[in-house]
């Protein structure tokens, strides 16, 4: 059984086996939660990302997929990087957003992670409406076949926290 918990705050301050990063395909950093994770986690994370790009992820990490690196100086063993879809008004990309949660949990299972902290993937720069993102995230985690014991959604502001709380009801 996976317990889902909610926290309002900065995910880089969390303690968990794995912290999920809302990255982009380049894996080479960006703004938002990605920038914050690299800033606080230090250069070891980027170093491993560069090695992944030089190896089997030469073309980058596809949208909806996930890959793990060290967590550097964060209070975690791993960062799991996943690439959310950019929200589209004309195309239904919700399957890709659900896949981010599912694939991240699959990688967490492979690592043996028991606690995993997620941000609200795609709800910042990638503009996914918060209520819909919360629905997709909560459904994907509830339906996941995973050995992870705690999934913690770490929401940056009250609005995001309220949207997820409403879904968990
Ligand atoms: N802790 C928890 N949540 C956070 C934090 C934090 N420290 N910082 C921001 N958020 P975003 P995306 C929230 O833009 O939409 C990057 O440049 C934020 O309020 O970080 O998936 C990447 O490199 C929002 O609700 O990720 C990609 O290019 C949520 O995290 C692109 O942005 C996600 O916002 C990915 O865009």
Backbone and ligand atoms as CSV (ligand in chain L), in Angstrom:
chain,resi,resn,atom,element,x,y,z
A,1,UNK,N,N,0.831,-1.213,0.000
A,1,UNK,CA,C,0.000,0.000,0.000
A,1,UNK,C,C,0.868,1.267,0.000
A,2,UNK,N,N,0.564,2.161,-0.900
A,2,UNK,CA,C,1.283,3.434,-0.958
A,2,UNK,C,C,0.464,4.510,-0.239
A,3,UNK,N,N,1.094,5.195,0.701
A,3,UNK,CA,C,0.442,6.322,1.366
A,3,UNK,C,C,0.788,7.595,0.600
A,4,UNK,N,N,-0.234,8.391,0.333
A,4,UNK,CA,C,0.004,9.676,-0.343
A,4,UNK,C,C,-0.089,10.796,0.691
A,5,UNK,N,N,0.951,11.615,0.765
A,5,UNK,CA,C,0.935,12.745,1.693
A,5,UNK,C,C,1.146,14.050,0.920
A,6,UNK,N,N,0.732,15.143,1.550
A,6,UNK,CA,C,0.835,16.473,0.929
A,6,UNK,C,C,1.621,17.397,1.840
A,7,UNK,N,N,2.513,18.170,1.237
A,7,UNK,CA,C,3.268,19.155,2.001
A,7,UNK,C,C,3.288,20.432,1.176
A,8,UNK,N,N,3.206,21.579,1.855
A,8,UNK,CA,C,3.404,22.835,1.146
A,8,UNK,C,C,4.833,23.285,1.406
A,9,UNK,N,N,5.600,23.539,0.374
A,9,UNK,CA,C,6.966,23.995,0.612
A,9,UNK,C,C,7.887,23.803,-0.566
A,10,UNK,N,N,9.172,23.884,-0.249
A,10,UNK,CA,C,10.247,23.815,-1.241
A,10,UNK,C,C,10.776,22.381,-1.260
A,11,UNK,N,N,10.681,21.724,-2.387
A,11,UNK,CA,C,11.045,20.302,-2.464
A,11,UNK,C,C,12.537,20.082,-2.181
A,12,UNK,N,N,13.355,21.114,-2.402
A,12,UNK,CA,C,14.798,20.947,-2.153
A,12,UNK,C,C,15.113,20.890,-0.656
A,13,UNK,N,N,14.113,21.183,0.183
A,13,UNK,CA,C,14.285,21.114,1.641
A,13,UNK,C,C,13.760,19.796,2.202
A,14,UNK,N,N,13.212,18.964,1.353
A,14,UNK,CA,C,12.606,17.704,1.815
A,14,UNK,C,C,13.650,16.630,2.023
A,15,UNK,N,N,13.311,15.712,2.904
A,15,UNK,CA,C,14.127,14.524,3.115
A,15,UNK,C,C,13.318,13.335,2.588
A,16,UNK,N,N,13.885,12.608,1.644
A,16,UNK,CA,C,13.189,11.464,1.041
A,16,UNK,C,C,14.236,10.566,0.390
A,17,UNK,N,N,13.883,9.334,0.096
A,17,UNK,CA,C,14.846,8.495,-0.636
A,17,UNK,C,C,15.097,9.089,-2.019
A,18,UNK,N,N,14.035,9.502,-2.672
A,18,UNK,CA,C,14.170,10.088,-4.012
A,18,UNK,C,C,13.338,11.362,-4.125
A,19,UNK,N,N,13.930,12.359,-4.757
A,19,UNK,CA,C,13.236,13.614,-5.054
A,19,UNK,C,C,13.103,13.701,-6.570
A,20,UNK,N,N,11.891,13.940,-7.033
A,20,UNK,CA,C,11.644,13.991,-8.477
A,20,UNK,C,C,11.836,15.421,-8.979
A,21,UNK,N,N,12.508,15.533,-10.101
A,21,UNK,CA,C,12.754,16.818,-10.740
A,21,UNK,C,C,11.902,16.954,-11.998
A,22,UNK,N,N,11.209,18.090,-12.121
A,22,UNK,CA,C,10.478,18.412,-13.358
A,22,UNK,C,C,11.475,19.029,-14.322
A,23,UNK,N,N,12.165,18.176,-15.051
A,23,UNK,CA,C,13.282,18.593,-15.900
A,23,UNK,C,C,12.807,18.893,-17.317
A,24,UNK,N,N,13.759,19.110,-18.209
A,24,UNK,CA,C,13.451,19.157,-19.643
A,24,UNK,C,C,14.316,18.101,-20.325
A,25,UNK,N,N,14.062,17.857,-21.596
A,25,UNK,CA,C,14.720,16.752,-22.299
A,25,UNK,C,C,16.249,16.844,-22.296
A,26,UNK,N,N,16.767,18.053,-22.205
A,26,UNK,CA,C,18.234,18.209,-22.265
A,26,UNK,C,C,18.900,17.637,-21.021
A,27,UNK,N,N,18.188,17.604,-19.913
A,27,UNK,CA,C,18.713,17.210,-18.599
A,27,UNK,C,C,19.825,18.136,-18.117
A,28,UNK,N,N,19.989,19.272,-18.783
A,28,UNK,CA,C,21.122,20.123,-18.443
A,28,UNK,C,C,20.721,21.342,-17.620
A,29,UNK,N,N,19.539,21.274,-17.019
A,29,UNK,CA,C,19.119,22.328,-16.112
A,29,UNK,C,C,18.145,23.295,-16.750
A,30,UNK,N,N,17.582,24.156,-15.918
A,30,UNK,CA,C,16.589,25.119,-16.378
A,30,UNK,C,C,16.152,25.967,-15.204
A,31,UNK,N,N,14.933,26.483,-15.287
A,31,UNK,CA,C,14.409,27.313,-14.205
A,31,UNK,C,C,13.546,26.500,-13.258
A,32,UNK,N,N,12.662,27.172,-12.542
A,32,UNK,CA,C,11.684,26.507,-11.686
A,32,UNK,C,C,12.312,25.522,-10.721
A,33,UNK,N,N,11.634,24.399,-10.547
A,33,UNK,CA,C,12.087,23.403,-9.591
A,33,UNK,C,C,13.410,22.785,-10.057
A,34,UNK,N,N,13.607,22.683,-11.344
A,34,UNK,CA,C,14.842,22.150,-11.934
A,34,UNK,C,C,16.041,23.009,-11.492
A,35,UNK,N,N,15.911,24.304,-11.666
A,35,UNK,CA,C,16.981,25.214,-11.256
A,35,UNK,C,C,17.254,25.110,-9.769
A,36,UNK,N,N,16.180,25.028,-8.983
A,36,UNK,CA,C,16.323,24.967,-7.519
A,36,UNK,C,C,17.037,23.683,-7.092
A,37,UNK,N,N,16.702,22.567,-7.729
A,37,UNK,CA,C,17.331,21.279,-7.385
A,37,UNK,C,C,18.818,21.303,-7.721
A,38,UNK,N,N,19.160,21.808,-8.883
A,38,UNK,CA,C,20.583,21.867,-9.251
A,38,UNK,C,C,21.346,22.850,-8.356
A,39,UNK,N,N,20.706,23.956,-7.998
A,39,UNK,CA,C,21.369,24.941,-7.133
A,39,UNK,C,C,21.689,24.349,-5.770
A,40,UNK,N,N,20.675,23.755,-5.152
A,40,UNK,CA,C,20.889,23.243,-3.797
A,40,UNK,C,C,21.624,21.907,-3.794
A,41,UNK,N,N,21.424,21.110,-4.851
A,41,UNK,CA,C,22.055,19.782,-4.903
A,41,UNK,C,C,23.532,19.851,-5.290
A,42,UNK,N,N,23.903,20.937,-5.964
A,42,UNK,CA,C,25.308,21.104,-6.336
A,42,UNK,C,C,25.668,20.430,-7.651
A,43,UNK,N,N,26.932,20.578,-8.066
A,43,UNK,CA,C,27.377,20.195,-9.419
A,43,UNK,C,C,27.383,18.688,-9.703
A,44,UNK,N,N,27.334,17.866,-8.665
A,44,UNK,CA,C,27.393,16.408,-8.891
A,44,UNK,C,C,26.200,15.921,-9.728
A,45,UNK,N,N,25.065,16.591,-9.570
A,45,UNK,CA,C,23.857,16.171,-10.307
A,45,UNK,C,C,24.054,16.449,-11.804
A,46,UNK,N,N,24.493,17.663,-12.107
A,46,UNK,CA,C,24.698,18.037,-13.514
A,46,UNK,C,C,25.779,17.174,-14.165
A,47,UNK,N,N,26.784,16.856,-13.380
A,47,UNK,CA,C,27.857,16.005,-13.878
A,47,UNK,C,C,27.299,14.644,-14.340
A,48,UNK,N,N,26.417,14.063,-13.531
A,48,UNK,CA,C,25.819,12.768,-13.918
A,48,UNK,C,C,24.866,12.917,-15.089
A,49,UNK,N,N,24.164,14.034,-15.127
A,49,UNK,CA,C,23.262,14.287,-16.262
A,49,UNK,C,C,24.071,14.368,-17.552
A,50,UNK,N,N,25.208,15.042,-17.490
A,50,UNK,CA,C,26.065,15.157,-18.680
A,50,UNK,C,C,26.535,13.786,-19.138
A,51,UNK,N,N,26.849,12.914,-18.180
A,51,UNK,CA,C,27.295,11.559,-18.536
A,51,UNK,C,C,26.169,10.781,-19.203
A,52,UNK,N,N,24.941,10.965,-18.706
A,52,UNK,CA,C,23.791,10.289,-19.342
A,52,UNK,C,C,23.632,10.760,-20.780
A,53,UNK,N,N,23.825,12.077,-20.976
A,53,UNK,CA,C,23.699,12.631,-22.334
A,53,UNK,C,C,24.820,12.135,-23.250
A,54,UNK,N,N,25.981,11.889,-22.653
A,54,UNK,CA,C,27.113,11.382,-23.451
A,54,UNK,C,C,26.958,9.892,-23.713
A,55,UNK,N,N,26.056,9.241,-22.962
A,55,UNK,CA,C,25.846,7.800,-23.098
A,55,UNK,C,C,24.537,7.475,-23.793
A,56,UNK,N,N,23.690,6.704,-23.121
A,56,UNK,CA,C,22.498,6.184,-23.807
A,56,UNK,C,C,21.397,7.226,-24.011
A,57,UNK,N,N,21.530,8.400,-23.411
A,57,UNK,CA,C,20.516,9.440,-23.625
A,57,UNK,C,C,21.062,10.572,-24.504
A,58,UNK,N,N,21.787,10.173,-25.523
A,58,UNK,CA,C,22.409,11.140,-26.424
A,58,UNK,C,C,21.431,12.133,-27.026
A,59,UNK,N,N,20.207,11.686,-27.263
A,59,UNK,CA,C,19.205,12.594,-27.848
A,59,UNK,C,C,18.359,13.268,-26.774
A,60,UNK,N,N,18.706,13.047,-25.521
A,60,UNK,CA,C,17.930,13.634,-24.428
A,60,UNK,C,C,16.912,12.656,-23.893
A,61,UNK,N,N,16.265,13.039,-22.802
A,61,UNK,CA,C,15.255,12.183,-22.177
A,61,UNK,C,C,13.887,12.512,-22.781
A,62,UNK,N,N,13.209,11.511,-23.376
A,62,UNK,CA,C,11.909,11.807,-23.987
A,62,UNK,C,C,10.852,12.225,-22.955
A,63,UNK,N,N,9.892,12.992,-23.393
A,63,UNK,CA,C,8.770,13.397,-22.545
A,63,UNK,C,C,8.057,12.158,-21.999
A,64,UNK,N,N,7.751,12.196,-20.702
A,64,UNK,CA,C,7.036,11.075,-20.076
A,64,UNK,C,C,7.936,9.995,-19.513
A,65,UNK,N,N,9.250,10.137,-19.741
A,65,UNK,CA,C,10.194,9.142,-19.228
A,65,UNK,C,C,10.924,9.680,-18.001
A,66,UNK,N,N,11.679,8.797,-17.310
A,66,UNK,CA,C,12.370,9.188,-16.076
A,66,UNK,C,C,13.719,8.500,-15.983
A,67,UNK,N,N,14.659,9.175,-15.334
A,67,UNK,CA,C,15.996,8.599,-15.140
A,67,UNK,C,C,16.552,9.143,-13.819
A,68,UNK,N,N,17.363,8.334,-13.148
A,68,UNK,CA,C,17.874,8.734,-11.833
A,68,UNK,C,C,19.333,9.163,-11.899
A,69,UNK,N,N,19.683,10.089,-10.999
A,69,UNK,CA,C,21.083,10.447,-10.752
A,69,UNK,C,C,21.271,10.520,-9.233
A,70,UNK,N,N,22.494,10.786,-8.841
A,70,UNK,CA,C,22.769,11.144,-7.447
A,70,UNK,C,C,21.921,12.350,-7.064
A,71,UNK,N,N,21.732,12.533,-5.758
A,71,UNK,CA,C,21.033,13.728,-5.279
A,71,UNK,C,C,22.019,14.776,-4.776
A,72,UNK,N,N,23.313,14.537,-4.955
A,72,UNK,CA,C,24.308,15.520,-4.534
A,72,UNK,C,C,24.137,15.873,-3.071
A,73,UNK,N,N,24.041,17.166,-2.796
A,73,UNK,CA,C,23.959,17.650,-1.418
A,73,UNK,C,C,22.535,17.679,-0.867
A,74,UNK,N,N,21.558,17.244,-1.662
A,74,UNK,CA,C,20.173,17.208,-1.152
A,74,UNK,C,C,20.042,16.107,-0.108
A,75,UNK,N,N,19.018,16.211,0.723
A,75,UNK,CA,C,18.794,15.201,1.753
A,75,UNK,C,C,17.989,14.038,1.163
A,76,UNK,N,N,18.618,13.356,0.214
A,76,UNK,CA,C,17.983,12.267,-0.528
A,76,UNK,C,C,19.088,11.399,-1.113
A,77,UNK,N,N,18.742,10.213,-1.529
A,77,UNK,CA,C,19.761,9.363,-2.162
A,77,UNK,C,C,19.803,9.586,-3.670
A,78,UNK,N,N,18.645,9.865,-4.241
A,78,UNK,CA,C,18.586,10.024,-5.691
A,78,UNK,C,C,17.701,11.202,-6.077
A,79,UNK,N,N,18.015,11.790,-7.226
A,79,UNK,CA,C,17.058,12.656,-7.929
A,79,UNK,C,C,16.570,11.854,-9.129
A,80,UNK,N,N,15.270,11.784,-9.272
A,80,UNK,CA,C,14.686,11.147,-10.455
A,80,UNK,C,C,14.204,12.268,-11.368
A,81,UNK,N,N,14.818,12.377,-12.529
A,81,UNK,CA,C,14.479,13.438,-13.482
A,81,UNK,C,C,13.402,12.911,-14.423
A,82,UNK,N,N,12.355,13.691,-14.588
A,82,UNK,CA,C,11.325,13.311,-15.558
A,82,UNK,C,C,10.963,14.543,-16.370
A,83,UNK,N,N,10.470,14.325,-17.566
A,83,UNK,CA,C,10.151,15.441,-18.465
A,83,UNK,C,C,8.657,15.482,-18.700
A,84,UNK,N,N,8.021,16.497,-18.134
A,84,UNK,CA,C,6.586,16.668,-18.332
A,84,UNK,C,C,6.285,17.217,-19.712
A,85,UNK,N,N,5.045,17.025,-20.169
A,85,UNK,CA,C,4.634,17.629,-21.437
A,85,UNK,C,C,4.274,19.106,-21.251
A,86,UNK,N,N,4.518,19.891,-22.285
A,86,UNK,CA,C,4.001,21.264,-22.319
A,86,UNK,C,C,2.495,21.145,-22.533
A,87,UNK,N,N,1.713,21.905,-21.768
A,87,UNK,CA,C,0.259,21.816,-21.937
A,87,UNK,C,C,-0.151,22.336,-23.313
A,88,UNK,N,N,-1.102,21.652,-23.909
A,88,UNK,CA,C,-1.609,22.072,-25.209
A,88,UNK,C,C,-3.123,22.223,-25.144
A,89,UNK,N,N,-3.631,23.277,-25.765
A,89,UNK,CA,C,-5.074,23.490,-25.795
A,89,UNK,C,C,-5.724,22.626,-26.866
A,90,UNK,N,N,-4.945,22.115,-27.808
A,90,UNK,CA,C,-5.513,21.395,-28.951
A,90,UNK,C,C,-5.260,19.890,-28.923
A,91,UNK,N,N,-4.288,19.471,-28.130
A,91,UNK,CA,C,-3.896,18.060,-28.124
A,91,UNK,C,C,-3.960,17.532,-26.693
A,92,UNK,N,N,-4.514,16.347,-26.506
A,92,UNK,CA,C,-4.588,15.762,-25.161
A,92,UNK,C,C,-3.269,15.060,-24.828
A,93,UNK,N,N,-2.493,15.683,-23.971
A,93,UNK,CA,C,-1.192,15.114,-23.592
A,93,UNK,C,C,-1.211,14.554,-22.181
A,94,UNK,N,N,-2.432,14.313,-21.649
A,94,UNK,CA,C,-2.519,13.880,-20.255
A,94,UNK,C,C,-1.869,12.516,-20.031
A,95,UNK,N,N,-1.851,11.669,-21.067
A,95,UNK,CA,C,-1.197,10.363,-20.940
A,95,UNK,C,C,0.291,10.509,-20.667
A,96,UNK,N,N,0.884,11.540,-21.283
A,96,UNK,CA,C,2.314,11.784,-21.060
A,96,UNK,C,C,2.574,12.292,-19.642
A,97,UNK,N,N,1.654,13.107,-19.131
A,97,UNK,CA,C,1.831,13.604,-17.761
A,97,UNK,C,C,1.674,12.446,-16.765
A,98,UNK,N,N,0.683,11.601,-16.975
A,98,UNK,CA,C,0.518,10.423,-16.107
A,98,UNK,C,C,1.755,9.539,-16.180
A,99,UNK,N,N,2.310,9.419,-17.374
A,99,UNK,CA,C,3.503,8.587,-17.577
A,99,UNK,C,C,4.687,9.086,-16.744
A,100,UNK,N,N,4.804,10.402,-16.562
A,100,UNK,CA,C,5.897,10.948,-15.733
A,100,UNK,C,C,5.851,10.354,-14.324
A,101,UNK,N,N,4.636,10.292,-13.755
A,101,UNK,CA,C,4.484,9.753,-12.391
A,101,UNK,C,C,4.735,8.252,-12.376
A,102,UNK,N,N,4.165,7.563,-13.350
A,102,UNK,CA,C,4.317,6.105,-13.425
A,102,UNK,C,C,5.785,5.706,-13.638
A,103,UNK,N,N,6.433,6.357,-14.586
A,103,UNK,CA,C,7.831,6.029,-14.902
A,103,UNK,C,C,8.755,6.400,-13.740
A,104,UNK,N,N,8.480,7.508,-13.081
A,104,UNK,CA,C,9.299,7.893,-11.928
A,104,UNK,C,C,9.177,6.841,-10.829
A,105,UNK,N,N,7.977,6.329,-10.622
A,105,UNK,CA,C,7.782,5.291,-9.595
A,105,UNK,C,C,8.420,3.976,-10.024
A,106,UNK,N,N,8.419,3.711,-11.318
A,106,UNK,CA,C,9.082,2.495,-11.808
A,106,UNK,C,C,10.600,2.583,-11.541
A,107,UNK,N,N,11.177,3.740,-11.827
A,107,UNK,CA,C,12.606,3.944,-11.546
A,107,UNK,C,C,12.852,3.860,-10.038
A,108,UNK,N,N,11.965,4.443,-9.253
A,108,UNK,CA,C,12.092,4.379,-7.781
A,108,UNK,C,C,12.076,2.924,-7.313
A,109,UNK,N,N,11.221,2.119,-7.885
A,109,UNK,CA,C,11.166,0.693,-7.535
A,109,UNK,C,C,12.472,-0.003,-7.878
A,110,UNK,N,N,13.001,0.304,-9.031
A,110,UNK,CA,C,14.281,-0.297,-9.445
A,110,UNK,C,C,15.394,0.054,-8.459
A,111,UNK,N,N,15.346,1.274,-7.942
A,111,UNK,CA,C,16.376,1.726,-7.003
A,111,UNK,C,C,16.150,1.183,-5.597
A,112,UNK,N,N,14.927,0.799,-5.317
A,112,UNK,CA,C,14.571,0.389,-3.955
A,112,UNK,C,C,14.174,1.560,-3.078
A,113,UNK,N,N,13.772,2.673,-3.689
A,113,UNK,CA,C,13.347,3.847,-2.912
A,113,UNK,C,C,11.990,3.569,-2.262
A,114,UNK,N,N,11.867,3.963,-1.007
A,114,UNK,CA,C,10.591,3.752,-0.307
A,114,UNK,C,C,9.797,5.036,-0.118
A,115,UNK,N,N,10.505,6.172,-0.112
A,115,UNK,CA,C,9.799,7.456,-0.032
A,115,UNK,C,C,10.208,8.315,-1.229
A,116,UNK,N,N,9.211,8.853,-1.903
A,116,UNK,CA,C,9.470,9.637,-3.121
A,116,UNK,C,C,8.695,10.950,-3.038
A,117,UNK,N,N,9.403,12.060,-3.225
A,117,UNK,CA,C,8.770,13.387,-3.215
A,117,UNK,C,C,8.631,13.900,-4.645
A,118,UNK,N,N,7.415,14.326,-4.990
A,118,UNK,CA,C,7.134,14.853,-6.339
A,118,UNK,C,C,6.741,16.325,-6.265
A,119,UNK,N,N,7.202,17.142,-7.213
A,119,UNK,CA,C,6.593,18.459,-7.408
A,119,UNK,C,C,5.375,18.293,-8.326
A,120,UNK,N,N,4.657,19.373,-8.540
A,120,UNK,CA,C,3.515,19.337,-9.475
A,120,UNK,C,C,4.069,19.527,-10.891
A,121,UNK,N,N,4.411,18.396,-11.493
A,121,UNK,CA,C,5.081,18.389,-12.805
A,121,UNK,C,C,4.231,19.124,-13.861
A,122,UNK,N,N,4.883,19.916,-14.681
A,122,UNK,CA,C,4.288,20.638,-15.831
A,122,UNK,C,C,3.408,21.833,-15.458
A,123,UNK,N,N,3.286,22.148,-14.159
A,123,UNK,CA,C,2.343,23.229,-13.798
A,123,UNK,C,C,2.983,24.619,-13.745
A,124,UNK,N,N,4.268,24.707,-14.080
A,124,UNK,CA,C,4.938,26.011,-14.069
A,124,UNK,C,C,5.183,26.487,-15.480
A,125,UNK,N,N,6.434,26.424,-15.891
A,125,UNK,CA,C,6.835,26.845,-17.242
A,125,UNK,C,C,6.002,26.119,-18.317
A,126,UNK,N,N,5.618,24.886,-18.056
A,126,UNK,CA,C,4.884,24.095,-19.057
A,126,UNK,C,C,3.360,24.299,-19.007
A,127,UNK,N,N,2.905,25.194,-18.084
A,127,UNK,CA,C,1.556,25.796,-18.117
A,127,UNK,C,C,0.372,24.842,-17.968
A,128,UNK,N,N,0.560,23.694,-17.347
A,128,UNK,CA,C,-0.592,22.796,-17.191
A,128,UNK,C,C,-1.508,23.366,-16.100
A,129,UNK,N,N,-2.816,23.473,-16.342
A,129,UNK,CA,C,-3.730,23.988,-15.306
A,129,UNK,C,C,-3.650,23.122,-14.037
A,130,UNK,N,N,-3.539,23.789,-12.886
A,130,UNK,CA,C,-3.237,23.084,-11.639
A,130,UNK,C,C,-4.270,22.013,-11.271
A,131,UNK,N,N,-5.557,22.332,-11.390
A,131,UNK,CA,C,-6.582,21.351,-10.983
A,131,UNK,C,C,-6.485,20.083,-11.825
A,132,UNK,N,N,-6.301,20.251,-13.103
A,132,UNK,CA,C,-6.215,19.102,-14.005
A,132,UNK,C,C,-4.928,18.311,-13.743
A,133,UNK,N,N,-3.843,19.033,-13.491
A,133,UNK,CA,C,-2.565,18.363,-13.189
A,133,UNK,C,C,-2.684,17.552,-11.897
A,134,UNK,N,N,-3.393,18.100,-10.923
A,134,UNK,CA,C,-3.581,17.391,-9.646
A,134,UNK,C,C,-4.401,16.120,-9.866
A,135,UNK,N,N,-5.444,16.225,-10.662
A,135,UNK,CA,C,-6.276,15.046,-10.973
A,135,UNK,C,C,-5.426,13.946,-11.620
A,136,UNK,N,N,-4.635,14.330,-12.607
A,136,UNK,CA,C,-3.818,13.346,-13.337
A,136,UNK,C,C,-2.763,12.741,-12.409
A,137,UNK,N,N,-2.133,13.582,-11.611
A,137,UNK,CA,C,-1.058,13.107,-10.712
A,137,UNK,C,C,-1.602,12.122,-9.683
A,138,UNK,N,N,-2.694,12.501,-9.033
A,138,UNK,CA,C,-3.254,11.648,-7.968
A,138,UNK,C,C,-3.759,10.330,-8.554
A,139,UNK,N,N,-4.419,10.395,-9.700
A,139,UNK,CA,C,-4.916,9.159,-10.335
A,139,UNK,C,C,-3.756,8.248,-10.723
A,140,UNK,N,N,-2.722,8.829,-11.322
A,140,UNK,CA,C,-1.577,8.015,-11.778
A,140,UNK,C,C,-0.909,7.317,-10.596
A,141,UNK,N,N,-0.747,8.039,-9.492
A,141,UNK,CA,C,-0.081,7.433,-8.323
A,141,UNK,C,C,-0.981,6.362,-7.704
A,142,UNK,N,N,-2.271,6.664,-7.606
A,142,UNK,CA,C,-3.192,5.672,-7.019
A,142,UNK,C,C,-3.235,4.388,-7.840
A,143,UNK,N,N,-3.116,4.514,-9.143
A,143,UNK,CA,C,-3.222,3.342,-10.021
A,143,UNK,C,C,-1.881,2.648,-10.230
A,144,UNK,N,N,-0.802,3.250,-9.752
A,144,UNK,CA,C,0.527,2.672,-10.009
A,144,UNK,C,C,0.729,1.383,-9.222
A,145,UNK,N,N,1.381,0.458,-9.872
A,145,UNK,CA,C,1.727,-0.805,-9.224
A,145,UNK,C,C,3.166,-0.628,-8.719
A,146,UNK,N,N,3.300,-0.195,-7.457
A,146,UNK,CA,C,4.628,0.181,-6.962
A,146,UNK,C,C,4.850,-0.299,-5.531
A,147,UNK,N,N,6.107,-0.518,-5.215
A,147,UNK,CA,C,6.481,-0.871,-3.845
A,147,UNK,C,C,6.809,0.354,-2.998
A,148,UNK,N,N,6.732,1.550,-3.596
A,148,UNK,CA,C,7.022,2.773,-2.843
A,148,UNK,C,C,5.992,2.926,-1.725
A,149,UNK,N,N,6.475,3.201,-0.521
A,149,UNK,CA,C,5.576,3.253,0.642
A,149,UNK,C,C,4.930,4.618,0.820
A,150,UNK,N,N,5.699,5.675,0.537
A,150,UNK,CA,C,5.123,7.020,0.662
A,150,UNK,C,C,5.422,7.843,-0.580
A,151,UNK,N,N,4.369,8.342,-1.186
A,151,UNK,CA,C,4.496,9.356,-2.238
A,151,UNK,C,C,4.087,10.678,-1.612
A,152,UNK,N,N,5.018,11.626,-1.624
A,152,UNK,CA,C,4.749,12.933,-1.024
A,152,UNK,C,C,4.700,13.983,-2.129
A,153,UNK,N,N,3.560,14.622,-2.267
A,153,UNK,CA,C,3.480,15.746,-3.202
A,153,UNK,C,C,3.919,16.999,-2.454
A,154,UNK,N,N,4.922,17.674,-2.998
A,154,UNK,CA,C,5.438,18.881,-2.352
A,154,UNK,C,C,5.024,20.073,-3.208
A,155,UNK,N,N,4.065,20.830,-2.699
A,155,UNK,CA,C,3.444,21.904,-3.482
A,155,UNK,C,C,3.969,23.249,-3.025
A,156,UNK,N,N,4.294,24.055,-4.012
A,156,UNK,CA,C,5.040,25.279,-3.753
A,156,UNK,C,C,4.196,26.394,-3.162
A,157,UNK,N,N,2.897,26.389,-3.417
A,157,UNK,CA,C,2.064,27.480,-2.892
A,157,UNK,C,C,0.693,26.948,-2.463
A,158,UNK,N,N,-0.092,27.838,-1.842
A,158,UNK,CA,C,-1.396,27.435,-1.296
A,158,UNK,C,C,-2.333,26.929,-2.374
A,159,UNK,N,N,-2.287,27.556,-3.541
A,159,UNK,CA,C,-3.192,27.191,-4.634
A,159,UNK,C,C,-2.926,25.753,-5.083
A,160,UNK,N,N,-1.671,25.431,-5.238
A,160,UNK,CA,C,-1.294,24.068,-5.652
A,160,UNK,C,C,-1.670,23.076,-4.557
A,161,UNK,N,N,-1.405,23.455,-3.316
A,161,UNK,CA,C,-1.726,22.562,-2.199
A,161,UNK,C,C,-3.227,22.302,-2.143
A,162,UNK,N,N,-4.021,23.358,-2.331
A,162,UNK,CA,C,-5.490,23.211,-2.281
A,162,UNK,C,C,-5.991,22.309,-3.406
A,163,UNK,N,N,-5.391,22.440,-4.589
A,163,UNK,CA,C,-5.818,21.621,-5.734
A,163,UNK,C,C,-5.554,20.138,-5.468
A,164,UNK,N,N,-4.404,19.843,-4.913
A,164,UNK,CA,C,-4.074,18.440,-4.618
A,164,UNK,C,C,-4.918,17.922,-3.446
A,165,UNK,N,N,-5.123,18.763,-2.449
A,165,UNK,CA,C,-5.930,18.352,-1.288
A,165,UNK,C,C,-7.348,18.013,-1.731
A,166,UNK,N,N,-7.880,18.799,-2.655
A,166,UNK,CA,C,-9.241,18.558,-3.145
A,166,UNK,C,C,-9.330,17.206,-3.841
A,167,UNK,N,N,-8.303,16.848,-4.557
A,167,UNK,CA,C,-8.280,15.562,-5.268
A,167,UNK,C,C,-8.139,14.390,-4.325
A,168,UNK,N,N,-7.412,14.601,-3.255
A,168,UNK,CA,C,-7.180,13.480,-2.323
A,168,UNK,C,C,-8.383,13.283,-1.421
A,169,UNK,N,N,-9.084,14.386,-1.188
A,169,UNK,CA,C,-10.319,14.436,-0.420
A,169,UNK,C,C,-10.435,13.478,0.702
L,1,LIG,N1,N,9.731,23.125,-4.718
L,1,LIG,C1,C,8.526,22.641,-5.073
L,1,LIG,N2,N,7.850,23.088,-6.146
L,1,LIG,C2,C,8.418,24.066,-6.886
L,1,LIG,C3,C,9.695,24.623,-6.583
L,1,LIG,C4,C,10.356,24.106,-5.448
L,1,LIG,N3,N,11.548,24.553,-5.070
L,1,LIG,N4,N,9.973,25.570,-7.520
L,1,LIG,C5,C,8.931,25.630,-8.361
L,1,LIG,N5,N,7.990,24.734,-7.981
L,1,LIG,P1,P,8.336,24.181,-13.179
L,1,LIG,P2,P,7.411,22.489,-15.423
L,1,LIG,C6,C,6.683,24.422,-8.592
L,1,LIG,O1,O,8.266,25.404,-14.014
L,1,LIG,O2,O,6.174,23.278,-15.538
L,1,LIG,C7,C,12.236,24.197,-16.079
L,1,LIG,O3,O,12.907,25.278,-16.650
L,1,LIG,C8,C,6.086,25.459,-9.496
L,1,LIG,O4,O,5.387,26.444,-8.750
L,1,LIG,O5,O,9.500,24.015,-12.272
L,1,LIG,O6,O,7.348,20.993,-15.460
L,1,LIG,C9,C,12.694,22.865,-16.655
L,1,LIG,O7,O,14.056,22.863,-16.990
L,1,LIG,C10,C,5.146,24.611,-10.337
L,1,LIG,O8,O,3.906,24.416,-9.660
L,1,LIG,O9,O,8.286,22.832,-14.094
L,1,LIG,C11,C,11.822,22.734,-17.867
L,1,LIG,O10,O,12.350,23.445,-18.969
L,1,LIG,C12,C,5.854,23.258,-10.408
L,1,LIG,O11,O,6.890,23.290,-9.426
L,1,LIG,C13,C,10.523,23.371,-17.448
L,1,LIG,O12,O,10.867,24.306,-16.432
L,1,LIG,C14,C,6.469,22.949,-11.760
L,1,LIG,O13,O,6.986,24.122,-12.338
L,1,LIG,C15,C,9.575,22.363,-16.855
L,1,LIG,O14,O,8.350,23.005,-16.593
